[in-house]
Amino acid sequence: MNAYLALIFGAVLGSSLRYFLSILNISIAGLPITTILVNISGSALAGLFLNKFNGSIYIFLYIGLFGSFTTLSSFNIDLFNLMNEKLFIKAFIFFTLNIFLSFIFFYLFYLVSIKLEN
C-alpha cells in the first residue's frame, strides 16, 4: 500500500508541475522550449538520483514524479504539430534537442551524483 500511495503522490506532483510549466508555453524561434526544458530537467534529476533509492521512494521518484513530469505525449504532440505545419527542420532540431540533450543531462547528472558520493 505504501508503494501505491508513493506512486499516486509522485504522479500528482509530477503532472501538476508539468501542467504549471506548460501554461508558461515558452518557445524560441517557433520551437516549443517548455517540453525540451521539462525533458532535460527531468532527465537530469533522474540521472542524479539513479540507484540512490529503492522501494517506495524509488516508485515515488522514478515512476510517479519523473514519469509524469517528463512526458512523451507532449513531445509527440509538439513534434507532430511542427511536422504537420511542414516545419521539418524545426521538427528535426526539436527531436534532436529532446532526445540528445535529455540523455546527455541524465548522464552528466549521474556522474555528478557519483562525484558527490566520493
FITOR-333101 format. One record per residue (C-alpha): x, y negated, z negated; residue number from 1; residue in three letters. Coordinates in Angstrom, 2 decimals. Layout:
# FITOR-333101
- X, Y, Z, NUM, ALA
...
//
This chain:
# FITOR-333101
- 0.00, 0.00, 0.00, 1, MET
- 2.87, -2.42, -0.74, 2, ASN
- 4.23, -1.89, 2.77, 3, ALA
- 0.84, -2.68, 4.29, 4, TYR
- 0.48, -5.87, 2.24, 5, LEU
- 4.03, -6.88, 3.19, 6, ALA
- 3.12, -6.36, 6.85, 7, LEU
- -0.06, -8.44, 6.56, 8, ILE
- 1.63, -11.29, 4.68, 9, PHE
- 4.57, -11.35, 7.13, 10, GLY
- 2.28, -11.27, 10.15, 11, ALA
- 0.10, -14.08, 8.83, 12, VAL
- 3.14, -16.20, 8.03, 13, LEU
- 4.88, -15.47, 11.35, 14, GLY
- 1.84, -16.06, 13.53, 15, SER
- 0.98, -19.24, 11.60, 16, SER
- 4.49, -20.61, 12.14, 17, LEU
- 4.31, -19.64, 15.81, 18, ARG
- 0.96, -21.38, 16.23, 19, TYR
- 2.20, -24.53, 14.49, 20, PHE
- 5.20, -24.72, 16.82, 21, LEU
- 3.04, -24.05, 19.89, 22, SER
- 0.98, -27.14, 19.01, 23, ILE
- 4.15, -29.21, 19.47, 24, LEU
- 4.27, -27.97, 23.10, 25, ASN
- 7.86, -29.06, 23.72, 26, ILE
- 9.03, -28.95, 27.32, 27, SER
- 12.10, -30.22, 29.11, 28, ILE
- 12.12, -30.64, 32.88, 29, ALA
- 8.95, -28.55, 33.10, 30, GLY
- 10.35, -25.65, 31.07, 31, LEU
- 8.31, -24.53, 28.04, 32, PRO
- 11.08, -25.00, 25.47, 33, ILE
- 8.90, -24.11, 22.49, 34, THR
- 8.84, -20.43, 23.48, 35, THR
- 12.60, -20.41, 24.05, 36, ILE
- 13.25, -22.03, 20.65, 37, LEU
- 10.95, -19.61, 18.87, 38, VAL
- 12.55, -16.58, 20.52, 39, ASN
- 16.09, -17.81, 19.85, 40, ILE
- 15.45, -18.76, 16.22, 41, SER
- 13.55, -15.54, 15.51, 42, GLY
- 16.31, -13.50, 17.13, 43, SER
- 18.98, -15.36, 15.17, 44, ALA
- 17.18, -14.66, 11.90, 45, LEU
- 16.69, -11.01, 12.85, 46, ALA
- 20.41, -10.73, 13.52, 47, GLY
- 21.28, -12.49, 10.29, 48, LEU
- 19.22, -10.08, 8.20, 49, PHE
- 19.88, -6.89, 10.19, 50, LEU
- 20.50, -3.91, 7.91, 51, ASN
- 20.17, -6.08, 4.80, 52, LYS
- 16.76, -4.83, 3.67, 53, PHE
- 14.62, -1.73, 3.72, 54, ASN
- 11.17, -0.68, 2.58, 55, GLY
- 8.53, -3.34, 2.12, 56, SER
- 10.95, -6.23, 2.58, 57, ILE
- 12.07, -4.82, 5.94, 58, TYR
- 8.44, -4.41, 7.00, 59, ILE
- 7.64, -7.96, 5.86, 60, PHE
- 10.60, -9.49, 7.74, 61, LEU
- 11.05, -7.43, 10.91, 62, TYR
- 7.61, -6.10, 11.74, 63, ILE
- 5.47, -8.79, 10.12, 64, GLY
- 7.31, -12.12, 10.19, 65, LEU
- 9.73, -11.79, 13.11, 66, PHE
- 7.39, -9.54, 15.09, 67, GLY
- 4.56, -12.04, 15.03, 68, SER
- 6.74, -15.16, 15.19, 69, PHE
- 8.63, -14.21, 18.36, 70, THR
- 6.02, -13.36, 20.91, 71, THR
- 6.49, -11.54, 24.15, 72, LEU
- 2.95, -12.52, 25.11, 73, SER
- 3.78, -16.24, 25.00, 74, SER
- 6.92, -15.58, 27.01, 75, PHE
- 4.90, -13.68, 29.64, 76, ASN
- 2.23, -16.39, 29.86, 77, ILE
- 4.80, -19.16, 30.28, 78, ASP
- 6.75, -17.14, 32.85, 79, LEU
- 3.57, -16.29, 34.75, 80, PHE
- 2.48, -19.93, 34.82, 81, ASN
- 5.83, -21.02, 36.25, 82, LEU
- 5.72, -18.30, 38.90, 83, MET
- 2.06, -18.95, 39.69, 84, ASN
- 2.97, -22.58, 40.34, 85, GLU
- 5.76, -21.27, 42.62, 86, LYS
- 8.44, -22.80, 40.41, 87, LEU
- 10.70, -19.80, 40.94, 88, PHE
- 13.97, -21.47, 39.99, 89, ILE
- 12.46, -22.75, 36.75, 90, LYS
- 10.95, -19.31, 36.14, 91, ALA
- 14.37, -17.71, 36.60, 92, PHE
- 16.01, -20.24, 34.26, 93, ILE
- 13.24, -19.73, 31.68, 94, PHE
- 13.57, -15.94, 31.90, 95, PHE
- 17.35, -16.06, 31.63, 96, THR
- 17.40, -18.51, 28.72, 97, LEU
- 14.88, -16.46, 26.75, 98, ASN
- 16.49, -13.07, 27.25, 99, ILE
- 20.15, -14.07, 27.26, 100, PHE
- 20.12, -16.69, 24.51, 101, LEU
- 17.85, -14.66, 22.24, 102, SER
- 20.26, -11.74, 22.37, 103, PHE
- 23.35, -13.96, 22.02, 104, ILE
- 21.91, -15.65, 18.91, 105, PHE
- 20.84, -12.29, 17.48, 106, PHE
- 24.40, -11.00, 17.87, 107, TYR
- 26.09, -14.19, 16.66, 108, LEU
- 23.99, -14.34, 13.51, 109, PHE
- 24.60, -10.64, 12.91, 110, TYR
- 28.33, -11.45, 12.99, 111, LEU
- 27.73, -14.37, 10.61, 112, VAL
- 25.96, -12.04, 8.20, 113, SER
- 28.96, -9.68, 8.25, 114, ILE
- 31.33, -12.59, 7.53, 115, LYS
- 29.12, -13.72, 4.65, 116, LEU
- 29.34, -10.25, 3.09, 117, GLU
- 33.14, -10.32, 3.05, 118, ASN
//
